[in-house]
Amino acid sequence: MARGTHDSIEDDRNESILIYVNGEMVPRNEAKISVFDSGYLVGDGVWEGLRLHKGVFVFLEDHLNRLFEGARMIFMDMGETLESLEEKLKKAVDSNDMVDGVHLRLMVTRGNKKTPSQDPRLTVTPPNIVIIPEYKIANTESKRSGVRLFTSAIRRGSPDYLDPRLNCHSKLHEVIALSQAIGAGADEALMLDVNGFVSTCNATNFFIVRNGEVWTSTGSYCMNGVTRSKVISVCEKKGIVVRQKDFSLVDVYSADEAFVTGTFGGLTPVIEVDRQRLPYEAIPGEMTSRLSELYNQEIDDYIERAKQ
């Protein structure tokens, strides 16, 4: 049975959550935006996924800074500050009495158009801001058993036509890549860059372990992942050799371990790529386990600082 890094444990409390829609808290089954919304019409918007642990939005500054960078990239003035968006996030969780085990999707689109069109000059409202807070804990089965990847024919694009680092609403190429992987019996898609080197997965960043070294892509063609950056940082702090470099499927197939990173799932081991089984003695592997512990410690340290 296919599984992925975004599989979560069902929680009945989510049926009655309130969703933030342009300043109002709305019951889940009543939360709506216009069919003329720019995000719905042409994928014109940016978003972030965040975690709430022990009353703290983990790595909040990293996520909001990335959101503002994305908004500037698409020439969209959100009309917000870091502080005002934080207040909106707080409103979303406080209105639901949420303090822990929560995942939030913060979405900002350019606003409503007066007619279907790509032209931003036809936008007639301020940006639409939606925050969906859900009780969401990753299914531990993926961490226990690992996930299987399939290399998609869809490439990660060049920054000169849609920068892969842009966390935008235009995700159709990733949906196609994932659909190919699912069709091949895998859980998620591995994506190459325009030069044929390994880049990233459809929704997570990809790492391999070879001879005690941790390798990931250069970052030129992959998502600008917050968890990715934290893993690289803890490697550097702990003296673990980490290389951001070009490497190919030859290196992947003969790797000792592989794992993917993301805000929701943290570090998830990869057990198979293109039906090539990695040589695990135990899942997760030794390095993946160590890095997971170090990453979780980063989260705990951040929460402790935030509460001081």
Secondary structure as UniProt FT lines:
FT   TURN            5..6
FT   HELIX           12..16
FT   STRAND          18..21
FT   TURN            22..23
FT   STRAND          24..27
FT   HELIX           28..30
FT   TURN            35..36
FT   HELIX           38..42
FT   STRAND          45..53
FT   TURN            54..55
FT   STRAND          56..57
FT   TURN            58..59
FT   HELIX           60..73
FT   TURN            74..75
FT   HELIX           82..94
FT   TURN            95..97
FT   STRAND          102..109
FT   STRAND          112..113
FT   HELIX           120..122
FT   STRAND          128..135
FT   HELIX           140..145
FT   STRAND          147..151
FT   HELIX           159..162
FT   TURN            164..165
FT   HELIX           172..183
FT   TURN            184..185
FT   STRAND          188..192
FT   TURN            194..195
FT   STRAND          198..201
FT   STRAND          205..210
FT   TURN            211..212
FT   STRAND          213..216
FT   HELIX           226..237
FT   TURN            238..239
FT   STRAND          242..244
FT   HELIX           249..253
FT   STRAND          257..262
FT   TURN            263..265
FT   STRAND          266..273
FT   TURN            274..275
FT   STRAND          276..277
FT   HELIX           286..306
//
